Protein backbone atom coordinates (compact mmCIF):
# COMPACT_ATOMS: atom_id res chain seq x y z
CA UNK A 1 0.00 0.00 0.00
CA UNK A 2 1.39 3.38 -0.95
CA UNK A 3 1.98 6.06 1.67
CA UNK A 4 -0.67 8.25 0.05
CA UNK A 5 -3.35 5.54 0.25
CA UNK A 6 -2.36 4.81 3.84
CA UNK A 7 -2.74 8.50 4.72
CA UNK A 8 -6.12 8.71 2.95
CA UNK A 9 -7.45 5.74 4.93
CA UNK A 10 -6.30 7.38 8.17
CA UNK A 11 -8.08 10.61 7.21
CA UNK A 12 -11.28 8.67 6.54
CA UNK A 13 -11.12 6.91 9.93
CA UNK A 14 -13.00 9.47 12.01
CA UNK A 15 -12.57 9.93 15.75
CA UNK A 16 -15.73 9.35 17.80
CA UNK A 17 -16.26 12.21 20.25
CA UNK A 18 -19.72 11.42 21.60
CA UNK A 19 -23.00 9.82 20.56
CA UNK A 20 -23.63 10.96 16.92
CA UNK A 21 -20.56 13.24 17.01
CA UNK A 22 -17.30 12.61 15.10
CA UNK A 23 -14.13 14.51 14.26
CA UNK A 24 -12.11 14.38 11.04
CA UNK A 25 -8.84 15.98 9.99
CA UNK A 26 -7.37 17.09 6.68
CA UNK A 27 -3.98 16.43 5.09
CA UNK A 28 -1.61 19.35 5.65
CA UNK A 29 -0.89 20.33 2.06
CA UNK A 30 -0.25 23.57 0.22
CA UNK A 31 -3.84 24.20 -0.78
CA UNK A 32 -6.36 26.87 0.05
CA UNK A 33 -9.31 24.73 1.18
CA UNK A 34 -10.46 21.22 2.01
CA UNK A 35 -11.01 19.01 -1.06
CA UNK A 36 -14.75 18.58 -1.55
CA UNK A 37 -14.48 14.82 -2.07
CA UNK A 38 -12.85 14.51 1.36
CA UNK A 39 -15.76 16.31 3.05
CA UNK A 40 -18.32 14.13 1.24
CA UNK A 41 -16.43 10.96 2.16
CA UNK A 42 -15.93 11.88 5.82
CA UNK A 43 -19.60 12.85 6.20
CA UNK A 44 -20.56 9.48 4.70
CA UNK A 45 -18.26 7.71 7.18
CA UNK A 46 -19.98 9.53 10.06
CA UNK A 47 -23.39 8.43 8.76
CA UNK A 48 -22.21 4.83 8.30
CA UNK A 49 -21.05 4.67 11.92
CA UNK A 50 -24.70 5.01 13.00
CA UNK A 51 -26.22 2.48 10.55
CA UNK A 52 -26.59 -1.29 10.91
CA UNK A 53 -23.77 -3.08 9.02
CA UNK A 54 -26.17 -4.99 6.73
CA UNK A 55 -27.40 -1.70 5.18
CA UNK A 56 -25.36 -0.01 2.46
CA UNK A 57 -25.53 3.48 1.02
CA UNK A 58 -27.50 3.71 -2.24
CA UNK A 59 -27.67 7.52 -2.57
CA UNK A 60 -26.37 10.73 -1.06
CA UNK A 61 -27.04 14.43 -1.59
CA UNK A 62 -24.82 17.17 -0.23
CA UNK A 63 -24.54 20.96 -0.21
CA UNK A 64 -21.31 22.93 0.18
CA UNK A 65 -21.93 26.14 2.14
CA UNK A 66 -18.47 27.42 3.08
CA UNK A 67 -14.89 26.49 2.09
CA UNK A 68 -13.29 24.07 4.54
CA UNK A 69 -10.20 25.14 6.51
CA UNK A 70 -7.43 22.52 6.23
CA UNK A 71 -5.73 23.81 9.40
CA UNK A 72 -8.46 22.78 11.86
CA UNK A 73 -10.52 19.58 12.37
CA UNK A 74 -14.04 19.17 11.00
CA UNK A 75 -16.82 18.13 13.39
CA UNK A 76 -19.53 15.86 11.94
CA UNK A 77 -22.91 15.76 13.70
CA UNK A 78 -25.28 12.94 12.68
CA UNK A 79 -29.06 13.16 12.84
CA UNK A 80 -30.66 9.69 12.86
CA UNK A 81 -33.74 10.67 10.84
CA UNK A 82 -35.28 7.24 10.22
CA UNK A 83 -34.68 3.52 10.70
CA UNK A 84 -37.24 1.67 8.58
CA UNK A 85 -37.79 -1.94 7.65
CA UNK A 86 -35.59 -1.76 4.54
CA UNK A 87 -34.21 1.79 4.43
CA UNK A 88 -32.26 3.98 6.85
CA UNK A 89 -31.90 7.76 6.43
CA UNK A 90 -29.24 9.97 7.98
CA UNK A 91 -28.47 13.69 7.90
CA UNK A 92 -24.92 14.91 8.64
CA UNK A 93 -23.78 18.45 9.35
CA UNK A 94 -20.07 19.33 8.98
CA UNK A 95 -18.96 22.18 11.25
CA UNK A 96 -15.85 24.38 11.50
CA UNK A 97 -15.32 27.56 13.53
CA UNK A 98 -18.86 27.17 14.86
CA UNK A 99 -20.44 27.33 11.38
CA UNK A 100 -21.84 24.75 8.99
CA UNK A 101 -19.61 24.17 5.95
CA UNK A 102 -21.39 21.15 4.41
CA UNK A 103 -24.57 19.14 4.86
CA UNK A 104 -25.28 15.60 3.68
CA UNK A 105 -28.33 13.38 3.49
CA UNK A 106 -27.71 9.70 2.78
CA UNK A 107 -30.02 6.72 2.40
CA UNK A 108 -29.04 3.12 3.17
CA UNK A 109 -30.80 -0.09 2.13
CA UNK A 110 -30.59 -3.81 2.81
CA UNK A 111 -29.59 -5.81 -0.29
CA UNK A 112 -32.60 -6.82 -2.38
CA UNK A 113 -33.11 -8.65 -5.67
CA UNK A 114 -35.07 -6.97 -8.46
CA UNK A 115 -35.15 -5.77 -12.06
CA UNK A 116 -31.76 -4.86 -13.54
CA UNK A 117 -30.48 -2.94 -16.56
CA UNK A 118 -27.68 -0.46 -17.24
CA UNK A 119 -26.19 1.73 -19.95
CA UNK A 120 -23.21 0.13 -21.67
CA UNK A 121 -19.62 1.33 -21.35
CA UNK A 122 -19.00 4.19 -23.85
CA UNK A 123 -17.69 3.02 -27.23
CA UNK A 124 -14.23 3.72 -28.64
CA UNK A 125 -12.56 4.78 -25.39
CA UNK A 126 -8.83 3.98 -25.53
CA UNK A 127 -7.40 1.91 -22.66
CA UNK A 128 -5.54 3.75 -19.88
CA UNK A 129 -2.17 2.09 -20.38
CA UNK A 130 -1.17 4.29 -23.32
CA UNK A 131 -2.41 7.61 -21.90
CA UNK A 132 -0.58 10.33 -20.00
CA UNK A 133 -1.46 10.94 -16.36
CA UNK A 134 -3.21 14.17 -15.36
CA UNK A 135 -0.09 15.02 -13.36
CA UNK A 136 2.07 14.80 -16.52
CA UNK A 137 -0.41 16.95 -18.46
CA UNK A 138 -0.58 19.64 -15.76
CA UNK A 139 3.22 19.81 -15.51
CA UNK A 140 3.45 20.96 -19.14
CA UNK A 141 0.20 22.93 -19.54
CA UNK A 142 0.63 26.73 -19.90
CA UNK A 143 -2.57 27.66 -18.06
CA UNK A 144 -1.83 26.01 -14.70
CA UNK A 145 -0.59 28.17 -11.76
CA UNK A 146 2.67 27.14 -10.13
CA UNK A 147 0.96 26.36 -6.79
CA UNK A 148 -1.29 23.86 -8.59
CA UNK A 149 1.70 22.22 -10.27
CA UNK A 150 3.40 21.76 -6.89
CA UNK A 151 0.20 20.36 -5.40
CA UNK A 152 -0.11 17.76 -8.16
CA UNK A 153 3.59 16.87 -7.93
CA UNK A 154 2.99 15.32 -4.49
CA UNK A 155 2.35 11.62 -4.10
CA UNK A 156 -1.41 11.17 -4.41
CA UNK A 157 -3.82 8.35 -3.52
CA UNK A 158 -5.40 8.50 -7.00
CA UNK A 159 -4.04 8.20 -10.52
CA UNK A 160 -5.98 9.93 -13.31
CA UNK A 161 -5.47 9.45 -17.04
CA UNK A 162 -7.69 11.73 -19.15
CA UNK A 163 -8.77 10.53 -22.58
CA UNK A 164 -9.60 14.04 -23.84
CA UNK A 165 -6.52 16.27 -23.94
CA UNK A 166 -7.53 19.35 -25.94
CA UNK A 167 -8.59 21.45 -22.95
CA UNK A 168 -5.11 21.07 -21.43
CA UNK A 169 -3.52 22.50 -24.57
CA UNK A 170 -5.82 25.20 -25.98
CA UNK A 171 -8.64 27.67 -25.37
CA UNK A 172 -10.79 26.25 -28.15
CA UNK A 173 -14.48 25.87 -27.37
CA UNK A 174 -14.96 22.12 -27.06
CA UNK A 175 -17.90 19.74 -26.59
CA UNK A 176 -18.66 19.61 -22.83
CA UNK A 177 -17.78 15.93 -22.46
CA UNK A 178 -14.80 14.01 -21.19
CA UNK A 179 -13.70 10.50 -20.24
CA UNK A 180 -11.14 9.96 -17.49
CA UNK A 181 -9.59 6.69 -16.37
CA UNK A 182 -9.07 6.70 -12.61
CA UNK A 183 -7.73 4.22 -10.06
CA UNK A 184 -6.57 4.15 -6.48
CA UNK A 185 -2.79 4.05 -6.17
CA UNK A 186 -2.73 0.98 -3.94
CA UNK A 187 -4.75 -1.98 -2.64
CA UNK A 188 -8.20 -1.30 -1.21
CA UNK A 189 -9.41 -3.20 1.88
CA UNK A 190 -12.15 -5.80 1.32
CA UNK A 191 -14.77 -3.66 3.06
CA UNK A 192 -17.89 -2.69 1.11
CA UNK A 193 -18.72 0.31 3.30
CA UNK A 194 -15.18 1.69 2.94
CA UNK A 195 -15.24 1.08 -0.82
CA UNK A 196 -18.39 3.24 -1.03
CA UNK A 197 -16.59 5.98 0.90
CA UNK A 198 -13.64 5.84 -1.50
CA UNK A 199 -16.02 6.09 -4.46
CA UNK A 200 -17.55 9.19 -2.88
CA UNK A 201 -14.05 10.65 -2.42
CA UNK A 202 -12.99 10.20 -6.04
CA UNK A 203 -16.38 11.23 -7.48
CA UNK A 204 -15.53 14.92 -6.98
CA UNK A 205 -12.48 14.65 -9.26
CA UNK A 206 -12.64 16.55 -12.60
CA UNK A 207 -16.48 16.66 -12.66
CA UNK A 208 -16.87 20.43 -12.38
CA UNK A 209 -14.12 20.98 -14.98
CA UNK A 210 -16.35 19.57 -17.72
CA UNK A 211 -18.73 22.54 -17.55
CA UNK A 212 -15.95 24.94 -18.65
CA UNK A 213 -15.04 23.16 -21.91
CA UNK A 214 -17.82 24.70 -24.02
CA UNK A 215 -16.43 28.16 -23.20
CA UNK A 216 -12.75 27.53 -23.92
CA UNK A 217 -11.88 27.98 -20.28
CA UNK A 218 -10.55 26.03 -17.31
CA UNK A 219 -10.94 26.05 -13.54
CA UNK A 220 -7.37 27.34 -13.13
CA UNK A 221 -7.90 30.43 -15.29
CA UNK A 222 -7.19 33.62 -13.27
CA UNK A 223 -10.52 35.19 -14.24
CA UNK A 224 -12.58 32.20 -13.05
CA UNK A 225 -13.95 31.76 -9.54
CA UNK A 226 -14.97 28.12 -9.14
CA UNK A 227 -16.38 26.07 -6.27
CA UNK A 228 -18.67 23.07 -5.82
CA UNK A 229 -22.17 24.01 -4.70
CA UNK A 230 -23.83 20.60 -4.41
CA UNK A 231 -23.09 16.96 -5.14
CA UNK A 232 -25.37 13.94 -5.57
CA UNK A 233 -24.41 10.32 -6.00
CA UNK A 234 -26.19 7.01 -6.58
CA UNK A 235 -24.45 3.70 -5.85
CA UNK A 236 -25.70 1.04 -8.27
CA UNK A 237 -23.48 -2.00 -7.72
CA UNK A 238 -20.67 -2.87 -5.27
CA UNK A 239 -17.13 -3.13 -6.63
CA UNK A 240 -13.74 -3.98 -5.15
CA UNK A 241 -12.04 -0.92 -6.75
CA UNK A 242 -9.04 -3.09 -7.57
CA UNK A 243 -8.38 -1.66 -11.03
CA UNK A 244 -9.08 1.13 -13.49
CA UNK A 245 -12.48 2.84 -13.52
CA UNK A 246 -13.81 4.93 -16.41
CA UNK A 247 -15.37 8.23 -15.32
CA UNK A 248 -17.60 9.35 -18.24
CA UNK A 249 -18.77 12.96 -17.83
CA UNK A 250 -20.86 15.56 -19.62
CA UNK A 251 -22.24 19.02 -18.89
CA UNK A 252 -25.76 19.64 -20.27
CA UNK A 253 -25.94 23.29 -19.17
CA UNK A 254 -24.20 26.35 -17.76
CA UNK A 255 -26.20 29.42 -16.69
CA UNK A 256 -26.48 31.95 -13.89
CA UNK A 257 -22.73 31.62 -13.11
CA UNK A 258 -23.34 27.91 -12.42
CA UNK A 259 -22.12 24.87 -14.31
CA UNK A 260 -24.01 21.56 -14.19
CA UNK A 261 -22.19 18.25 -14.80
CA UNK A 262 -23.11 14.56 -14.74
CA UNK A 263 -20.90 11.50 -14.44
CA UNK A 264 -21.03 7.71 -14.58
CA UNK A 265 -18.38 5.38 -13.20
CA UNK A 266 -17.74 2.07 -14.94
CA UNK A 267 -15.50 -0.83 -14.03
CA UNK A 268 -13.07 -2.06 -16.67
CA UNK A 269 -15.42 -4.95 -17.48
CA UNK A 270 -18.29 -2.54 -18.26
CA UNK A 271 -20.17 -2.80 -14.96
CA UNK A 272 -21.92 0.49 -14.13
CA UNK A 273 -20.93 1.17 -10.51
CA UNK A 274 -22.26 4.65 -9.71
CA UNK A 275 -23.72 7.86 -11.14
CA UNK A 276 -23.10 11.45 -10.07
CA UNK A 277 -24.50 14.95 -10.63
CA UNK A 278 -22.96 18.22 -9.50
CA UNK A 279 -23.57 21.93 -9.84
CA UNK A 280 -20.76 24.38 -9.21
CA UNK A 281 -20.04 28.07 -9.18
CA UNK A 282 -18.37 29.15 -12.44
CA UNK A 283 -18.17 32.92 -12.02
CA UNK A 284 -16.28 35.33 -14.24
CA UNK A 285 -14.33 37.76 -12.06
CA UNK A 286 -14.97 41.42 -12.89
MOZI-V642347 format. One record per pair of residues at least 4 apart in sequence whose ideal C-beta (glycine too) atoms are under 8 Angstrom apart, sorted by the first residue. I is the first residue (numbers start at 1). J is the second residue. D is the distance in Angstrom with one decimal. If there is no record, write none. Layout:
I|J|D + I|J|D
This chain:
1|5|5.1 + 1|6|5.4 + 1|186|4.3 + 1|187|5.6 + 2|6|6.9 + 2|155|6.8 + 2|157|7.2 + 2|185|5.0 + 2|186|4.2 + 3|7|6.3 + 3|155|6.2 + 4|8|6.4 + 4|154|8.0 + 4|155|4.6 + 4|156|5.4 + 4|157|4.3 + 4|185|5.9 + 4|186|7.5 + 5|9|6.4 + 5|157|4.8 + 5|184|6.3 + 5|185|5.8 + 5|186|3.6 + 5|187|7.6 + 5|188|8.0 + 6|10|6.7 + 6|186|7.6 + 7|11|6.4 + 7|27|6.3 + 7|157|7.3 + 8|12|6.4 + 8|157|4.2 + 8|198|8.0 + 8|201|7.4 + 9|13|6.5 + 9|189|7.6 + 9|194|7.8 + 11|24|6.9 + 11|25|6.3 + 11|26|7.0 + 11|27|6.3 + 11|38|6.8 + 11|42|7.5 + 12|24|7.9 + 12|41|5.8 + 12|42|6.4 + 12|45|5.7 + 12|194|7.4 + 12|197|5.8 + 12|198|7.8 + 12|201|7.4 + 13|45|7.7 + 14|22|4.2 + 14|23|6.4 + 14|24|4.9 + 14|42|6.2 + 14|45|5.3 + 14|46|6.0 + 14|49|7.2 + 14|76|6.7 + 15|22|6.5 + 15|23|4.5 + 15|24|7.5 + 16|21|7.5 + 16|22|5.7 + 16|49|7.1 + 17|21|4.5 + 17|22|6.3 + 17|23|5.4 + 17|75|7.5 + 20|50|6.4 + 20|77|6.4 + 20|78|4.3 + 20|79|7.4 + 20|80|6.9 + 21|75|6.9 + 21|76|7.4 + 21|77|5.7 + 21|78|7.5 + 22|45|7.5 + 22|46|4.5 + 22|49|6.6 + 22|75|7.4 + 22|76|4.5 + 22|78|7.4 + 23|73|5.0 + 23|74|7.2 + 23|75|5.7 + 23|76|7.3 + 24|42|4.2 + 24|45|7.7 + 24|46|7.8 + 24|73|6.4 + 24|74|4.8 + 24|76|6.4 + 25|73|5.2 + 25|74|7.6 + 26|34|5.2 + 26|38|6.6 + 26|68|7.1 + 26|70|4.3 + 26|71|8.0 + 26|74|7.3 + 27|70|7.4 + 28|70|6.7 + 28|71|7.8 + 29|70|7.0 + 29|151|6.5 + 29|154|6.7 + 30|147|6.5 + 30|150|6.2 + 30|151|6.0 + 31|35|7.5 + 31|70|6.4 + 31|151|5.7 + 32|67|7.5 + 33|67|3.9 + 33|68|5.5 + 33|69|7.3 + 33|70|6.8 + 34|38|5.8 + 34|39|5.7 + 34|67|7.2 + 34|68|2.9 + 34|69|7.0 + 34|70|5.5 + 34|74|7.2 + 34|101|8.0 + 35|39|7.5 + 35|204|7.0 + 36|40|6.4 + 36|64|6.2 + 36|204|4.6 + 36|228|4.6 + 36|231|6.9 + 37|41|6.1 + 37|200|6.9 + 37|201|4.4 + 37|202|6.4 + 37|203|6.5 + 37|204|3.4 + 37|205|6.6 + 38|42|6.1 + 38|68|7.9 + 38|201|6.5 + 39|43|6.2 + 39|62|7.8 + 39|64|7.4 + 39|68|5.8 + 39|74|7.0 + 39|94|5.9 + 39|101|7.3 + 39|102|4.9 + 40|44|6.4 + 40|60|7.3 + 40|62|5.6 + 40|102|7.7 + 40|104|6.9 + 40|200|4.9 + 40|201|7.0 + 40|203|7.4 + 40|204|6.4 + 40|231|6.0 + 40|233|7.8 + 41|45|6.5 + 41|197|4.9 + 41|198|7.2 + 41|200|4.7 + 41|201|4.0 + 42|46|6.6 + 42|74|6.6 + 42|76|6.4 + 42|94|7.4 + 43|47|6.6 + 43|62|6.8 + 43|76|5.8 + 43|92|4.3 + 43|94|5.7 + 43|102|6.4 + 43|104|4.1 + 43|106|7.9 + 44|48|6.2 + 44|57|6.5 + 44|60|6.2 + 44|92|7.8 + 44|104|6.9 + 44|106|6.1 + 44|196|7.0 + 44|197|5.3 + 44|200|5.2 + 45|49|6.6 + 45|76|8.0 + 45|197|5.6 + 46|50|7.6 + 46|76|3.8 + 46|78|5.3 + 46|92|5.2 + 47|51|6.5 + 47|57|7.6 + 47|78|6.0 + 47|90|4.0 + 47|92|5.3 + 47|104|6.9 + 47|106|4.8 + 47|108|7.8 + 48|57|7.2 + 48|108|7.9 + 48|193|5.2 + 48|196|8.0 + 48|197|7.3 + 49|78|7.5 + 50|78|5.1 + 50|80|5.7 + 50|90|6.2 + 51|55|5.3 + 51|88|5.1 + 51|90|6.7 + 51|108|5.0 + 52|83|8.0 + 52|88|7.1 + 53|193|7.4 + 54|110|5.8 + 54|111|7.7 + 55|87|7.8 + 55|88|5.2 + 55|108|4.0 + 55|109|6.1 + 55|110|5.5 + 56|108|6.0 + 56|109|6.7 + 56|111|7.1 + 56|192|6.1 + 56|193|6.8 + 56|196|6.6 + 56|235|7.3 + 56|238|7.4 + 57|106|5.5 + 57|107|7.2 + 57|108|5.4 + 57|193|7.8 + 57|196|5.2 + 57|235|5.7 + 58|107|5.9 + 58|108|6.9 + 58|109|4.9 + 58|234|6.8 + 58|235|5.4 + 59|106|7.0 + 59|107|5.1 + 59|232|7.4 + 59|233|6.8 + 59|234|4.9 + 59|235|7.0 + 60|104|6.0 + 60|105|6.9 + 60|106|4.2 + 60|107|7.6 + 60|200|6.9 + 60|232|7.0 + 60|233|5.2 + 61|104|7.2 + 61|105|5.2 + 61|106|7.8 + 61|230|7.3 + 61|231|7.7 + 61|232|4.7 + 61|233|8.0 + 62|102|6.1 + 62|103|6.5 + 62|104|4.3 + 62|105|7.6 + 62|230|6.4 + 62|231|5.0 + 62|232|7.5 + 63|102|6.9 + 63|103|5.2 + 63|229|7.1 + 63|230|5.0 + 64|101|7.3 + 64|102|5.5 + 64|227|6.9 + 64|228|5.0 + 64|229|5.9 + 64|230|6.8 + 64|231|7.4 + 65|100|5.6 + 65|101|5.8 + 65|102|6.4 + 65|103|7.1 + 66|96|7.6 + 66|99|6.2 + 66|100|7.3 + 66|101|4.3 + 66|102|8.0 + 67|101|7.3 + 67|227|7.0 + 68|74|6.4 + 68|94|7.6 + 68|96|6.3 + 68|101|5.3 + 68|102|7.3 + 69|96|5.5 + 69|97|7.0 + 72|96|6.0 + 72|97|7.2 + 73|96|7.8 + 74|94|5.3 + 74|95|7.1 + 74|96|5.6 + 74|101|7.2 + 75|94|7.2 + 75|95|4.5 + 75|96|7.3 + 76|92|5.6 + 76|93|7.3 + 76|94|5.5 + 76|95|7.7 + 77|92|6.9 + 77|93|4.8 + 77|95|6.6 + 78|90|5.9 + 78|91|7.4 + 78|92|5.3 + 79|90|6.8 + 79|91|4.1 + 79|92|7.4 + 79|93|7.5 + 80|90|6.3 + 81|89|4.4 + 81|90|6.2 + 81|91|5.5 + 81|105|7.9 + 82|87|7.4 + 82|88|6.7 + 82|89|4.4 + 83|88|5.3 + 84|88|6.7 + 84|89|7.9 + 86|109|5.9 + 86|110|5.4 + 86|112|7.1 + 87|107|5.9 + 87|108|6.8 + 87|109|5.3 + 88|107|7.2 + 88|108|4.3 + 88|109|7.7 + 89|105|7.0 + 89|106|7.5 + 89|107|5.3 + 89|108|7.7 + 90|105|7.2 + 90|106|5.3 + 90|107|8.0 + 90|108|7.4 + 91|103|7.1 + 91|104|7.1 + 91|105|5.1 + 92|103|7.0 + 92|104|4.4 + 92|105|7.8 + 92|106|7.3 + 93|100|5.5 + 93|102|7.8 + 93|103|5.4 + 94|100|6.9 + 94|101|5.2 + 94|102|4.0 + 94|103|7.2 + 94|104|7.5 + 95|99|6.7 + 95|100|5.8 + 95|101|6.9 + 96|101|5.3 + 118|236|7.1 + 118|271|7.7 + 118|272|4.1 + 119|264|7.0 + 119|272|6.3 + 120|270|6.4 + 121|125|7.3 + 121|246|6.6 + 121|266|5.0 + 121|270|4.1 + 122|179|6.4 + 122|246|7.2 + 122|248|5.2 + 122|266|7.9 + 125|163|5.9 + 125|179|5.3 + 125|246|6.3 + 125|248|8.0 + 126|130|6.4 + 126|131|6.6 + 126|163|6.2 + 127|131|7.9 + 127|181|7.9 + 128|161|4.6 + 128|181|3.7 + 128|183|7.8 + 128|244|5.0 + 131|161|4.1 + 131|162|7.1 + 131|163|6.6 + 131|181|6.7 + 132|136|4.4 + 132|137|5.5 + 132|161|6.8 + 132|162|7.8 + 132|165|7.6 + 133|137|7.2 + 133|159|6.1 + 133|160|6.5 + 133|161|5.5 + 134|138|6.1 + 134|152|7.3 + 134|160|4.0 + 134|161|7.0 + 134|162|5.8 + 134|180|7.7 + 134|206|7.8 + 135|139|6.5 + 135|152|5.0 + 135|153|7.1 + 135|156|7.6 + 135|160|7.8 + 136|140|7.1 + 137|141|6.0 + 137|162|6.7 + 137|165|6.7 + 137|168|4.7 + 138|144|5.1 + 138|148|6.8 + 138|149|6.2 + 138|152|5.1 + 138|168|7.4 + 139|149|6.1 + 139|152|7.5 + 139|153|7.4 + 141|168|4.8 + 141|169|7.0 + 143|171|8.0 + 143|218|5.7 + 143|220|5.9 + 143|221|6.4 + 144|148|5.1 + 144|149|5.7 + 144|220|5.3 + 145|149|7.3 + 145|220|5.9 + 145|222|7.9 + 146|150|6.5 + 147|151|6.4 + 148|152|6.4 + 148|220|5.8 + 149|153|6.3 + 150|154|7.6 + 152|156|7.4 + 155|185|7.9 + 156|185|6.7 + 157|184|6.2 + 157|185|5.5 + 157|186|7.3 + 158|182|6.1 + 158|183|7.2 + 158|184|6.1 + 158|185|6.3 + 158|202|5.8 + 158|205|6.7 + 159|182|7.1 + 159|183|5.5 + 159|184|7.9 + 159|185|5.3 + 160|180|5.7 + 160|181|7.2 + 160|182|5.1 + 160|205|6.5 + 160|206|6.9 + 161|180|7.0 + 161|181|4.3 + 161|182|7.6 + 162|168|7.5 + 162|178|6.6 + 162|179|7.6 + 162|180|5.0 + 162|181|7.8 + 162|206|7.5 + 163|178|7.0 + 163|179|4.1 + 163|180|6.7 + 163|181|7.0 + 164|174|7.7 + 164|177|7.4 + 164|178|4.4 + 164|179|6.5 + 165|169|6.3 + 166|170|5.8 + 166|172|6.3 + 166|174|5.5 + 167|174|5.9 + 167|178|7.7 + 167|209|7.7 + 167|212|7.7 + 167|213|5.4 + 167|218|6.3 + 170|216|7.7 + 171|216|4.2 + 171|217|7.2 + 172|216|5.7 + 173|213|7.7 + 173|214|5.9 + 173|215|6.4 + 173|216|4.5 + 174|213|4.4 + 174|214|6.8 + 174|216|7.3 + 175|213|6.8 + 175|214|7.2 + 176|210|5.6 + 176|211|6.3 + 176|213|4.8 + 176|214|4.4 + 176|250|6.1 + 176|251|3.8 + 176|252|7.8 + 176|254|8.0 + 176|261|8.0 + 177|210|6.9 + 177|213|7.5 + 177|249|6.7 + 177|250|4.6 + 177|251|7.6 + 178|206|7.1 + 178|209|7.5 + 178|210|5.4 + 178|213|7.1 + 178|249|5.2 + 179|246|6.2 + 179|247|7.1 + 179|248|5.3 + 179|249|7.3 + 180|205|7.5 + 180|206|5.4 + 180|246|7.6 + 180|247|4.5 + 180|249|7.2 + 181|244|5.1 + 181|245|7.2 + 181|246|5.9 + 181|247|7.5 + 182|202|6.0 + 182|205|6.5 + 182|244|7.3 + 182|245|5.3 + 182|246|7.9 + 182|247|5.4 + 183|241|7.9 + 183|243|6.2 + 183|244|4.8 + 183|245|6.4 + 184|188|5.7 + 184|198|6.6 + 184|202|7.6 + 184|241|5.9 + 187|242|7.4 + 188|194|7.5 + 188|195|6.2 + 188|198|6.4 + 188|240|6.6 + 188|241|4.6 + 188|242|6.4 + 189|194|5.7 + 189|195|8.0 + 190|240|7.1 + 191|195|6.4 + 192|196|6.7 + 192|238|5.3 + 193|197|6.8 + 194|198|6.4 + 195|199|6.5 + 195|238|6.8 + 195|239|6.8 + 195|240|6.8 + 195|241|5.3 + 196|200|6.6 + 196|235|5.8 + 196|238|7.8 + 197|201|6.5 + 198|202|6.5 + 198|241|6.0 + 199|203|6.1 + 199|233|7.7 + 199|235|6.9 + 199|239|7.9 + 199|241|7.2 + 199|265|7.0 + 199|273|7.0 + 199|274|5.6 + 200|233|6.2 + 202|245|7.9 + 202|247|8.0 + 203|207|7.0 + 203|231|7.4 + 203|233|5.6 + 203|263|7.0 + 203|265|7.2 + 203|274|7.0 + 203|276|4.9 + 204|228|6.8 + 204|231|6.5 + 204|278|7.5 + 205|247|7.3 + 206|210|7.1 + 206|247|6.9 + 206|249|6.9 + 207|247|7.9 + 207|249|5.9 + 207|261|4.9 + 207|263|5.3 + 207|276|6.3 + 207|278|5.0 + 208|212|8.0 + 208|219|6.6 + 208|226|6.4 + 208|228|6.1 + 208|259|6.4 + 208|261|6.1 + 208|278|6.2 + 208|280|4.1 + 208|282|7.7 + 209|213|7.6 + 209|218|6.9 + 209|219|5.5 + 210|249|4.6 + 210|250|6.5 + 210|251|4.5 + 210|259|7.9 + 210|261|4.7 + 211|251|4.0 + 211|254|5.2 + 211|259|2.7 + 211|260|6.5 + 211|261|5.1 + 211|280|6.9 + 211|282|6.0 + 212|217|4.5 + 212|218|5.6 + 212|219|6.3 + 212|224|7.3 + 212|226|7.9 + 212|259|6.7 + 212|282|6.4 + 213|251|7.1 + 214|251|7.0 + 214|254|6.9 + 215|254|7.2 + 217|221|5.3 + 217|224|6.1 + 218|224|7.3 + 219|224|6.2 + 219|226|4.6 + 220|224|7.6 + 222|285|7.7 + 223|284|6.0 + 223|285|4.9 + 224|282|6.7 + 224|283|7.3 + 224|284|6.8 + 224|285|7.1 + 225|281|6.5 + 225|282|7.9 + 225|283|4.3 + 225|284|7.8 + 225|285|5.6 + 226|280|6.2 + 226|281|6.1 + 226|282|5.7 + 226|283|7.6 + 227|280|6.2 + 227|281|4.6 + 228|278|6.3 + 228|280|4.9 + 228|281|7.8 + 229|258|6.8 + 229|278|8.0 + 229|279|5.0 + 229|280|5.5 + 229|281|5.8 + 230|278|6.7 + 230|279|5.4 + 231|276|7.2 + 231|277|7.8 + 231|278|4.9 + 232|276|6.8 + 232|277|4.8 + 232|278|7.3 + 233|274|6.2 + 233|275|7.3 + 233|276|5.0 + 233|277|8.0 + 234|274|6.3 + 234|275|4.8 + 234|276|7.8 + 235|273|7.5 + 235|274|5.2 + 236|272|5.5 + 236|273|6.1 + 236|274|5.9 + 236|275|6.9 + 237|271|5.9 + 237|272|6.8 + 237|273|5.6 + 239|245|8.0 + 239|267|5.5 + 239|271|6.7 + 239|273|4.8 + 241|245|7.3 + 243|267|7.3 + 243|268|5.3 + 244|268|5.2 + 245|265|5.3 + 245|266|6.5 + 245|267|6.2 + 245|268|7.4 + 245|273|7.0 + 246|265|7.2 + 246|266|4.5 + 246|268|7.6 + 247|263|5.7 + 247|264|7.7 + 247|265|5.6 + 248|263|6.7 + 248|264|5.0 + 248|265|7.9 + 248|266|6.9 + 249|261|6.0 + 249|262|6.8 + 249|263|4.4 + 249|264|8.0 + 250|261|7.1 + 250|262|5.7 + 251|259|6.1 + 251|260|6.3 + 251|261|4.6 + 251|262|7.5 + 252|260|6.1 + 252|262|7.0 + 253|259|7.9 + 253|260|4.9 + 254|258|6.9 + 254|259|4.5 + 254|260|6.9 + 254|282|6.2 + 257|281|6.3 + 257|282|6.2 + 257|283|4.4 + 257|284|7.4 + 258|279|5.4 + 258|280|6.8 + 258|281|6.3 + 258|282|6.4 + 259|279|7.0 + 259|280|5.4 + 259|282|4.2 + 260|277|7.5 + 260|278|7.5 + 260|279|4.9 + 261|277|7.3 + 261|278|5.3 + 261|279|7.8 + 261|280|7.5 + 262|275|7.4 + 262|276|6.8 + 262|277|5.1 + 262|278|7.9 + 263|275|7.0 + 263|276|4.2 + 263|277|7.6 + 263|278|7.7 + 264|272|6.3 + 264|274|7.4 + 264|275|5.1 + 264|276|7.5 + 265|272|7.6 + 265|273|4.8 + 265|274|4.6 + 265|275|7.5 + 265|276|7.5 + 266|270|6.2 + 266|271|6.6 + 266|272|5.7 + 266|273|6.6 + 267|271|4.2 + 267|273|5.8
